[in-house]
Amino acid sequence: MNPALRRTGVIALILLGALLVQVTWVQFIHHDRYDEFDDARTLFAEYEVPRGSILAGDTVIAQSLPSEDDDSAYAYYRDYPEGDYFGNITGFKSPHRGSSAMEAAQNEVLNGSSSLFFLDELGSSITGEDRVGGNVVLTIDPELQKAAYDAIAETGVPEGGAVVLDPRTGQILAEASYPGWNPTEVSSNNYETSTEAWEAVINAPGNPGSDRTRSDWYPPGSTFKTIVASAFLEQGHDADTMVPAGNSYTAPDTDHTITNAGDQCPAEEMTLREAYALSCNTTFARLCVEELSEEDILDTAAAYGFEEAFTTPLETIASTTGDISEEAFRAQACIGQQEVRETIVQNAMIAAAIANGGEVMAPQMIAEITDSEGTTLKRGEEDSLGEAVSSSTAEEMRKLMEAVVQEGTGESAQIDGITVGGKTGTAEHSAGAHGDEANHGWFHGWAMNEDGEPAVAVAVYLGAYGPDGSHKAAEIAGDLMEQVLSGD
């Protein structure tokens, strides 16, 4: 071989070897460093065009605005014009902290990378125009959301929440979490501003960054009696079946006496309707020891949605009955204490299912997805989760819940000329609560429209309200349901 060619070949092999070493070094040794560069380029590119908006009806609750800082590396910043009212729903979108809630769940729509925008992306690649994100339109009624938030705030409770549903579709009309927060500063393009704002949120009393409606749960108190009554009715009983009562009861293998809130249940027996309307703890504790098995309670709770996490598309943690294997545990659990924990979303779903003839509709919050011009690309879909209880049990449950509002503990939820049903609940703080805090107040219920069709369901939670908390929760629920029915 020609010496010159041989030298050229050796040099080529050396260069090829060096190239292979460099590729290996980059891909397997120092790839993290180059990934960071790629991530940075992607991030800058994402902020070069306006991200899509999130809307509650016609009200913009998240939007992109041109950066006001000429020295900013980002052309746009994220703004939340409705502030505290919707922070739990929108979450934040920050170049420094990532994203949360709806900003995270619908990121591909909002940044325009979803397959729904294939044609737009194809057009952009041809024309060279920037790709703009799409909009997410929610089922949330903005005025109802604000009314729910304000009503809870005015009570002075440290925390609370309300969820309003359409029982027929599962659409979420309001999902208010208190205390709230404004994500605008957390979403700031300035690192120091974003960090300070986030630390202020998570360190504030009650941690406003936690969504009370879906990412935390609480002892449901007597609203859990709705599940117990449903399980009992599923065995062939009705609202007029006689059940045990009395003002005190000691479960087997315990020296703890279960009593009622007052002396409202002195008779040894009364109808299920009366015991439910008066919220007799003794009745429901005894039913779960003497009439219902562990499986009866677990199966009914699961049919309503317990032990299942839901996506609306926001993640909602699973409610749980806890350990009810022992009779003493069941006696406490069936009055909504022991280890029973329930989200506000779940409690609203139970009321909605009863109003809807026993059928549980999946809770959902997306009304439609549109392009940047407002053209609808996809509408939200309804999804049935099946029958929680039979239609006959649902009918009997409606009788019980009507009695609560007409003549029982939930009279403050009444609406003139409208059939309303519900259940109040008072719950003690769980183990590990901070100090000797006041009891929680609950109400979940529903209302029919003028044609007798299910129109609205609601759950209201007032944390550490104290005496009459359930009365106030019922009042707020009644006002919210009336607002839905009136169309205001």
C-alpha positions in Angstrom: 0.0 0.0 0.0 1.1 3.5 -0.7 2.7 5.0 2.5 0.7 8.2 2.0 -2.5 6.3 1.8 -1.6 4.2 4.8 -0.9 7.3 6.9 -4.2 8.8 5.8 -6.1 5.7 6.7 -4.4 5.6 10.2 -5.3 9.2 10.8 -8.9 8.6 9.7 -9.2 5.6 12.1 -7.8 7.8 14.9 -10.3 10.5 14.1 -13.2 8.0 14.0 -12.1 6.6 17.3 -11.9 10.0 18.8 -15.4 10.8 17.5 -16.8 7.6 19.0 -15.2 8.4 22.3 -16.7 11.9 22.2 -20.2 10.6 21.4 -19.9 8.0 24.2 -18.7 10.7 26.6 -21.6 13.0 25.7 -24.4 10.5 25.6 -23.4 8.3 28.6 -21.1 10.4 30.8 -22.1 14.1 30.5 -25.6 13.8 29.0 -27.2 15.6 31.9 -25.3 18.8 31.1 -26.5 18.8 27.5 -30.0 17.8 28.6 -30.0 21.0 30.7 -29.1 23.0 27.6 -31.9 21.3 25.6 -34.4 21.9 28.5 -33.4 25.6 28.6 -33.8 26.0 24.9 -37.2 24.3 25.1 -38.2 26.5 28.0 -37.2 29.7 26.2 -39.0 28.6 23.1 -42.2 27.9 25.1 -42.2 31.4 26.5 -41.6 33.0 23.1 -45.3 32.6 22.1 -48.4 33.1 24.3 -49.6 30.1 26.1 -53.4 29.4 25.8 -55.9 30.7 28.3 -57.9 28.9 31.0 -61.5 30.1 31.2 -64.4 29.5 33.6 -67.3 30.0 31.2 -66.5 33.4 29.5 -64.2 34.5 32.4 -60.5 34.3 31.8 -58.8 32.9 34.9 -55.3 32.2 33.5 -53.6 34.0 30.6 -50.3 34.9 29.0 -49.3 38.6 28.8 -46.2 40.2 27.2 -43.3 40.5 29.6 -43.1 44.0 31.2 -39.4 43.6 31.8 -37.3 44.5 28.8 -34.3 42.6 30.2 -36.3 39.4 30.7 -35.2 36.3 28.9 -38.9 35.4 28.5 -41.3 37.1 26.1 -44.4 36.3 28.1 -45.5 35.7 31.7 -48.4 34.0 33.2 -51.2 36.0 34.9 -54.2 35.0 36.9 -56.7 37.9 36.9 -59.3 36.3 39.3 -56.7 35.7 42.0 -57.7 33.7 45.1 -61.0 32.4 43.8 -59.5 30.0 41.2 -55.9 29.4 42.4 -56.7 25.8 43.5 -58.0 25.1 40.0 -55.6 26.8 37.7 -52.5 26.1 39.7 -49.3 27.9 38.4 -47.0 27.8 35.4 -43.5 29.0 36.3 -40.2 28.8 34.4 -38.6 28.1 37.8 -41.1 25.9 39.6 -42.8 24.0 36.8 -46.5 23.7 36.9 -49.5 22.4 38.9 -53.2 21.7 38.8 -54.9 22.6 35.5 -51.7 24.2 34.1 -50.0 20.8 34.5 -53.0 18.6 33.6 -53.7 20.5 30.4 -50.2 21.5 29.5 -50.2 20.0 26.0 -53.3 21.8 25.1 -52.1 25.1 26.6 -48.7 25.0 24.9 -50.2 23.8 21.6 -48.3 20.4 21.4 -51.5 18.3 21.7 -52.4 16.1 18.8 -55.6 18.2 18.6 -53.4 20.9 17.0 -51.8 18.7 14.3 -53.1 20.7 11.4 -52.1 24.0 13.1 -48.6 22.6 13.7 -48.4 21.4 10.1 -49.5 24.9 8.9 -46.9 26.5 11.2 -44.1 24.4 9.8 -45.0 25.5 6.3 -45.6 29.2 7.0 -42.9 29.6 9.6 -45.4 31.2 12.0 -45.1 30.6 15.7 -47.4 28.0 17.1 -49.9 29.4 19.7 -51.4 27.3 22.5 -55.1 26.4 22.7 -57.6 27.3 25.4 -59.2 25.2 28.1 -62.8 26.2 28.9 -64.1 24.8 32.2 -67.5 23.8 33.4 -67.1 26.1 36.4 -69.7 28.9 36.8 -67.5 31.8 37.8 -70.1 33.6 39.8 -71.0 30.4 41.7 -67.4 29.8 42.4 -67.0 33.3 43.9 -70.2 33.0 45.9 -69.0 29.7 47.4 -65.6 31.0 48.2 -66.9 34.3 49.8 -69.5 32.4 51.8 -66.9 30.2 53.4 -64.5 33.1 53.9 -67.2 35.1 55.7 -67.6 32.3 58.3 -64.1 33.0 59.7 -63.1 29.3 59.5 -59.4 28.6 59.1 -60.2 26.2 56.2 -63.1 25.0 54.2 -64.4 24.0 50.8 -67.5 23.6 48.6 -68.2 21.5 45.5 -71.3 21.9 43.4 -72.2 19.3 40.7 -74.7 18.7 38.0 -76.0 15.2 39.1 -77.0 14.3 35.5 -73.7 14.9 33.9 -71.1 15.0 36.6 -70.0 18.5 35.5 -68.4 20.5 38.3 -70.0 23.9 38.6 -67.9 25.1 41.5 -64.9 23.8 43.4 -64.0 26.4 45.9 -61.1 25.9 48.3 -60.5 28.2 51.3 -58.0 29.8 52.0 -57.2 30.6 48.4 -54.1 32.1 46.7 -53.1 34.1 43.7 -50.6 32.1 41.5 -49.4 35.2 39.6 -46.3 35.9 41.6 -45.4 32.2 42.0 -45.5 32.1 38.2 -43.2 35.1 37.9 -40.4 34.9 35.4 -38.2 36.4 38.2 -36.6 33.6 40.2 -36.5 35.5 43.5 -40.1 36.7 43.2 -41.3 33.2 42.4 -39.4 31.6 45.2 -40.5 34.2 47.9 -44.1 34.0 46.7 -44.2 30.2 46.9 -42.6 30.1 50.3 -45.2 32.6 51.5 -48.0 30.4 50.2 -46.8 27.1 51.8 -45.9 28.8 55.1 -49.2 30.8 55.4 -51.7 29.6 58.0 -53.8 26.8 56.5 -51.3 26.4 53.5 -53.5 27.9 50.8 -51.5 25.9 48.2 -53.4 22.8 49.3 -56.7 22.2 47.5 -59.2 21.4 50.3 -61.7 20.0 48.0 -59.7 17.2 46.4 -56.1 16.8 47.8 -57.1 16.5 51.4 -59.8 14.6 53.3 -61.5 14.8 56.6 -63.7 12.8 59.0 -67.2 13.2 57.4 -69.2 13.0 60.6 -72.9 12.2 60.2 -72.9 12.7 56.4 -71.4 9.1 56.4 -74.8 8.0 57.7 -76.0 8.4 54.1 -73.8 5.4 53.1 -74.9 3.4 56.2 -78.6 4.1 55.4 -78.0 3.2 51.7 -76.5 -0.2 52.8 -79.4 -0.9 55.1 -82.0 0.0 52.4 -80.2 -2.2 49.9 -81.2 -5.2 52.0 -84.9 -4.6 51.2 -85.9 -2.1 54.0 -87.6 1.2 53.4 -87.8 4.7 55.0 -90.5 3.5 57.4 -88.6 0.4 58.7 -88.3 0.5 62.5 -84.7 0.7 63.7 -83.1 0.8 67.2 -82.5 4.2 68.8 -82.0 5.5 72.4 -79.7 8.2 73.7 -76.7 6.0 74.5 -75.1 2.9 73.2 -71.9 1.0 74.1 -70.5 -1.1 71.4 -69.1 -4.7 72.1 -65.7 -5.0 73.6 -65.4 -1.3 74.6 -66.3 0.9 77.5 -66.9 3.9 75.3 -70.5 5.2 75.3 -71.8 6.6 72.0 -74.3 9.4 72.6 -76.3 11.8 70.5 -75.7 15.5 70.1 -78.7 16.1 72.4 -81.5 14.0 73.8 -83.3 13.9 70.4 -83.6 10.1 70.2 -85.0 8.9 73.5 -87.3 6.2 72.1 -86.0 2.6 71.9 -87.2 2.4 68.4 -88.2 4.9 65.6 -88.4 4.8 61.8 -85.3 5.0 59.7 -86.6 8.3 58.4 -86.9 9.8 61.9 -83.5 8.5 63.0 -81.8 9.9 59.9 -83.6 13.2 60.1 -82.6 13.6 63.8 -79.1 12.2 63.1 -79.3 9.6 65.9 -75.7 8.3 66.4 -77.0 5.4 68.5 -79.1 4.2 65.6 -76.4 4.1 63.0 -73.8 2.7 65.4 -76.1 -0.1 66.3 -77.1 -0.8 62.7 -73.5 -1.4 61.8 -73.0 -3.8 64.7 -76.3 -5.6 64.7 -77.6 -5.4 61.1 -74.8 -4.7 58.7 -71.5 -6.5 58.1 -68.1 -5.1 57.3 -68.7 -6.1 53.6 -72.0 -4.4 53.5 -70.4 -1.1 54.4 -67.3 -1.5 52.3 -69.3 -2.5 49.2 -71.7 0.4 49.5 -69.0 2.9 50.1 -67.0 1.6 47.2 -70.0 1.7 44.9 -70.3 5.4 45.7 -66.6 5.9 44.9 -64.6 5.3 48.1 -61.1 3.9 47.7 -60.9 5.3 44.2 -59.0 8.3 43.0 -60.7 10.5 40.4 -59.3 12.6 37.6 -61.4 15.6 36.6 -58.6 16.2 35.0 -57.3 17.3 38.4 -56.3 14.5 40.6 -58.6 13.8 43.5 -57.3 11.5 46.3 -59.3 8.4 47.3 -61.7 8.6 50.3 -61.4 5.7 52.7 -63.4 3.9 55.4 -60.2 2.7 57.2 -60.2 -0.4 59.3 -63.8 -1.5 60.2 -63.1 -5.1 60.8 -64.0 -5.0 64.5 -67.5 -4.2 65.7 -66.3 -1.4 67.9 -64.5 0.2 65.0 -67.6 -0.1 62.8 -69.8 1.6 65.5 -67.5 4.6 65.4 -67.0 4.6 61.7 -70.7 4.5 60.9 -71.2 7.9 62.6 -68.3 9.3 60.5 -65.4 9.0 62.9 -62.8 6.3 63.6 -60.6 6.2 60.5 -63.2 7.3 57.9 -61.8 10.1 55.7 -63.6 11.7 52.8 -62.9 14.4 50.3 -65.4 17.2 49.6 -65.6 16.0 46.0 -66.6 12.5 47.1 -69.3 13.8 49.5 -70.8 15.8 46.7 -70.8 12.7 44.4 -72.8 10.7 46.9 -75.5 13.4 47.1 -75.5 13.6 43.3 -75.9 9.9 42.8 -78.9 9.8 45.1 -80.5 12.7 43.2 -79.7 10.9 39.9 -81.6 7.7 40.7 -78.5 5.9 42.1 -76.2 6.4 39.1 -72.8 7.9 39.8 -71.5 10.2 37.1 -67.8 10.8 36.9 -66.9 14.3 38.1 -65.4 16.3 35.3 -64.4 19.9 34.7 -63.6 20.3 31.0 -66.4 21.9 28.9 -64.4 22.2 25.7 -61.0 22.7 24.2 -60.6 25.4 21.6 -57.9 26.8 19.4 -56.4 30.2 19.9 -59.3 31.7 17.8 -62.0 30.1 20.0 -63.0 27.3 17.5 -64.1 24.2 19.4 -61.8 21.2 18.8 -63.2 18.9 21.5 -66.0 18.9 24.0 -65.9 17.4 27.5 -67.4 13.9 27.8 -69.9 12.5 30.2 -69.0 9.1 31.9 -71.2 6.9 34.1 -69.4 5.1 36.8 -72.3 2.7 37.3 -75.1 2.3 39.8 -74.1 2.9 43.4 -77.5 1.8 44.6 -80.7 0.6 43.0 -83.3 3.2 41.8 -85.6 2.0 44.6 -83.0 2.6 47.3 -82.2 6.0 45.8 -85.9 6.9 46.0 -86.1 5.8 49.7 -82.8 7.8 50.3 -84.4 10.9 48.8 -87.3 10.5 51.3 -84.8 10.4 54.2 -82.8 13.4 52.9 -86.0 15.4 52.3 -87.0 14.8 55.9 -83.6 16.2 57.1 -84.3 19.5 55.3 -88.0 19.7 56.0 -88.1 18.7 59.7 -84.6 17.7 60.8 -81.2 19.1 61.3 -80.8 20.6 57.8 -83.7 23.1 57.8 -81.4 26.0 56.9 -80.9 24.4 53.4 -84.6 24.9 52.5 -85.5 26.7 49.2 -89.0 28.1 48.8 -91.0 26.0 46.4 -88.2 23.6 45.7 -87.7 20.0 46.8 -84.4 19.8 48.7 -82.7 16.9 50.4 -79.5 16.6 52.4 -77.6 15.4 55.5 -75.8 17.5 58.0 -72.6 16.3 59.8 -70.5 17.3 62.7 -67.1 15.8 63.0 -64.4 15.8 65.6 -60.8 16.4 64.7 -58.8 13.3 63.9 -55.8 12.2 65.9 -52.9 14.5 65.4 -54.9 17.7 65.0 -53.4 20.9 66.2 -54.7 21.5 69.7 -58.2 21.3 71.0 -59.8 22.6 67.8 -63.5 23.1 67.4 -65.6 20.5 65.5 -66.0 20.6 61.7 -69.4 21.3 60.1 -70.6 19.4 57.0 -73.6 19.3 54.7 -74.2 17.4 51.5 -77.4 17.5 49.5 -79.3 18.1 46.3 -82.2 20.0 44.8 -84.7 19.2 42.1 -85.9 21.7 39.5 -89.5 22.8 39.1 -90.1 19.8 36.9 -88.9 17.4 39.6 -85.7 16.5 37.8 -82.3 16.4 39.5 -80.7 19.8 39.0 -77.8 20.3 41.5 -75.9 18.6 44.2 -73.5 20.1 46.7 -71.1 19.4 49.6 -69.9 22.1 52.0 -67.2 21.6 54.6 -66.4 24.2 57.3 -63.2 23.2 59.2 -63.1 23.9 62.9 -66.3 26.0 62.8 -67.5 25.0 66.2 -71.1 24.8 67.4 -73.8 25.0 64.7 -71.2 24.3 61.9 -73.4 21.9 60.2 -76.3 24.4 60.3 -74.1 27.0 58.7 -72.9 24.6 56.1 -76.5 23.7 55.2 -77.3 27.4 54.9 -74.4 27.9 52.5 -75.4 24.8 50.5 -79.0 26.0 50.2 -77.9 29.4 48.9 -75.6 27.9 46.3 -78.2 25.5 45.1 -80.7 28.3 44.8 -78.2 30.3 42.8 -77.9 27.4 40.3 -81.6 27.0 40.0 -82.2 30.7 39.5 -79.6 30.9 36.8 -77.9 33.9 38.4 
